[in-house]
Amino acid sequence: MQLNVADLAFHQRLGRLLDGIEEEAFWPQLASFLGERLAFDSWVAVLFRPEAPPLVLADHGVNYAPGNLFADYLNGLYLLDPFHSFALKSPAAGVYRLEEVAPDNFRDTEYCRRYFSRNVVTDELQFLLPLPQGTLSLALGSQRRFSDAELGVCHLFAPWLLPMLRLALRQAPIQDEAPNPSRRQLEAALRARGTPALTKREVEVALLVLGGHSTKGVARELDISLETAKVHRRNLYAKLGVCSQAALFLLFAELRAAVPA
């Protein structure tokens, strides 16, 4: 087998990266390493957890717009994030792009307009690694669509990058210094806002609608009939006094601000 100089340089750099896995600068160095081989505009390492808000391990360039949009994400918008929902279903370890995991109407949601398109911008792909404590993610965001060639590079890197992510998490103690509202708290606030109170199923439907699922998508996701999904959607709108997904989003934003961390 023959190796050229570029191959040797790649493996030397990879070796240095692995050697520094216990250092605080590991995540930025990993992002720099990946940035030499594919173009992206933002990155974040995050642990998606079933019973708690996502835990950010490291990040860079996640705020394109004025104001702390990423704080809004941790303060409840994560429930509308297609990658958050997908990651908690314990997918196979691997690389996933936005179009693979997003629901049918995601681009039309207020979440996409008000957060995703301003913060992540256009496209996103994530290296996902299911673990006992949750799903570890290294997310890359781009102002343009990732090419098939770039996605191919990610799949090529995944066999060594995913185990490296696991090792990096072991080296860094998990510290949740800034607690944010949990899913349970936000669901309870949404349920209580209804007159009368929303049922558990209606809360589930509300969050799916906010995340970009059409009524057909809701039925498919919850394994219920289309007619039943229509009834749940109509009832929750009536109880909350809203008539559109946009109005529902504004109500959800109001509730998020009122829920104590």
N, C-alpha and C positions, 0 to 999 in steps of 0.2 A: 504494500500500500504506500502511495506517495502522498506527502503533505507539502503544501506550499507555505510560503512565509505568512500569508494571510491567515491560514489555518493555525499556525503556531501562535501568532499574535492573539487570535481569538481565545485560544485555550489558556494562554498565559493570563489574559485579562479575566477570564472566567475563574481561574485559580485564585487570583488576588481578591476577586469578589467573594468567593467562598471563604477565604481566609479571614475576611473582615466581617463575617456574618454576626459576630457578637458586638460589633461596634455600633454606636448610635447613628453613624453616617451610612449604615448599610442600605437603607431604603433609597435615599437619594442616589447612592452609587449604583444601585440596581436600575433605577430609572434612567440614569445616564448611560448605562451599558445598553439598555434596550433602545434608548433614543438614538444610538449610533446606527441602528439597523432598521428602525421604522419610525415614522413621524407621528408624534402626538403632542397635544398642547397642555394636557393636565394629567395628573396621576394621583391616586389615593390608595393606600393599603387599609383595608377595613375588615373587621370581623362582624359578620351578620349573625345575630343571636336570636333564638326563638322567643325568649321571654323578656327581652330587653332591647333598648335602642341599639343601633349599630355602634361599634366601638372603633373610632379612627385611630390607627396605629401610626400613620405618617401620611403627609399629603403635600402637594405643591400645586399652585396655580389653579385652585378650585373656585376662585371668585373673580369672574370676569366683570360682573356688573357692580355698581355701587351698592354698598351695604353687605352685610354678612349673610349671603344666601345659603352658605353651607350650614350655618347655625340653624336656619329655617329647616333644612333637610333633617338635621338631628332632632329638631323639636317637633317632629311628627310627619313631615313630608316623606320620610323614608317609607311610610306605609303605602305610598302611591308609586314607589320606585319599582319598575318591573324586575330589575335585578335582585332587589331585596326579596320580593315574593318568590322568584324563581330559586334563589339560593337556599331558602328555607325548606324547599322541597327535596333537599339532599340529592342534587343532581350528580352525575358522574363527574369526577375530577376532569377538568379540561378547560378549553378556551371557548367562550361564547360571545357572540356579538349581539348588539341591541335588537336587530330585526328577528333574531331567533327566539328571544324571550319576551318581547313587548307584545301586549294585546293588540287586537285589531284596530282600535281607535286611539291608540296612545298619542299619536302626533296631533290629534284634535283636542286633547285634554288641556284644561287650564294649568295643570301641573307641568305639562310639557312647554306650554307657552310662557308661563311665568317663572319657571325654575330651570327645567332641563335645557331649553334653547338658549337661555342666558348664561347658564353656568357650565354645562357640559358642551353645549353649542349644537353639534350636529350628530355625531356618532360616538359610540362607546363600545369597547370590548373589555371583557374581564377574564382573568385567570381565576377559576373557582376551585377551591379545595375543601370538601366537607371534612369536618373534624368533630370530635365529641362535644366540644363547647360551642359549635356553630359552624359557619362556612367562612373560610378565609378568602378574601378577594384582593386581587391587585387589579384595579380598574384603570384603563387608559381612555382619555377623552380626546376628541379631535374636532376641529372646526370644519372638517370635511369628512367625507365617507372613507373609511378604511378600504384599501384596495384588497383584492383577493390575494395578491402577492404578499401583502403585509400580514394578512390573516394566516397565510401559509407559514410565514416566518414564526408567528406565535405558536402555531401547532408544532412546528419543528422544535421550538425551545421548551414547550410544555413538559416533556419527560424529565428534564433536569430542573426546570424553574419551579414547578409545583412542589417537589420535595424540598427545595431550597426555602420556599416560603414556610413550610412546616418547621424547618429548623430555625428560621428566623423568629417565628412566633414563640418557640420554646426558649429562646435566649432572652426575650424581652418580657418582663413581668407585666401582666395585664393590670392597668390602673385606670379605673373609671372615675376620673376626678371631677367631671362635670356631668352629673346625671341628667337625663332628659326624660320626658314622658314616655312611659311604656305603652305598648299596644293596648294593654288592658285598660289603662287610664283613659286613653283617647277613645276607645270603644265605649267605655262607660259614659264619658261626657257626651258623645254623639247619641247614645241611646237615651240619655236623660233629657236631651234637648227636644225630643219629639213630644207631640201632644196628640194622643197619649204616647207613652214611651215606645221607642222602636224595639222590635223583637231582635233577638240575636241574629236571626237570618237577615232581617232588614239592614242591620249594621254591616253584615258581610257584603250584602249587595251594594250598599252605599260605597264602601271602600273599593269594590271592584269597578263600579262605575267611575269613580274618581280616578282610578288607575288606568282607565281607557278601555275597559271591556264593554262591548255592545251588549244589548240584551241577550243576543244569541251567545255571546262569549260568557256572560254571567251564567246562563243555563248550562253551558258546557263545563265551566269551571266548578260549579256546585253540583253537577249531575242531577239537575232538575229539569222539568219540562220548560219549553219556551213560554207557555202561558203562565206558569207559576212564576217565572222570572219577571214577566210583565206585571203581574199582580204585586209582587214585592216592590218593584221599582215605583209603581204608581202609589202604593200605600206609603212608602217612606217619603216620597216627595210631598204627599198631602200632610203627613204628620209634621214635617219640618217646615212646611209653608214655602217650598221652592218649586220651580217649574222647569229647571234646566240644570245640566251638569255644571255650568259656570256658577250659578247661584249656590249650588251645593258646595262647590269648592270654596267660595267666599265664606260660607257658614263654617266649613271645616277649619279654615284659617282663623276665624274668630274663636272657635273652640280651642284650637291649639294654643293660642295666646293666653287663654284663661286657665289651662290645666297646669297646676303646680308641678315642678320637676321633682 
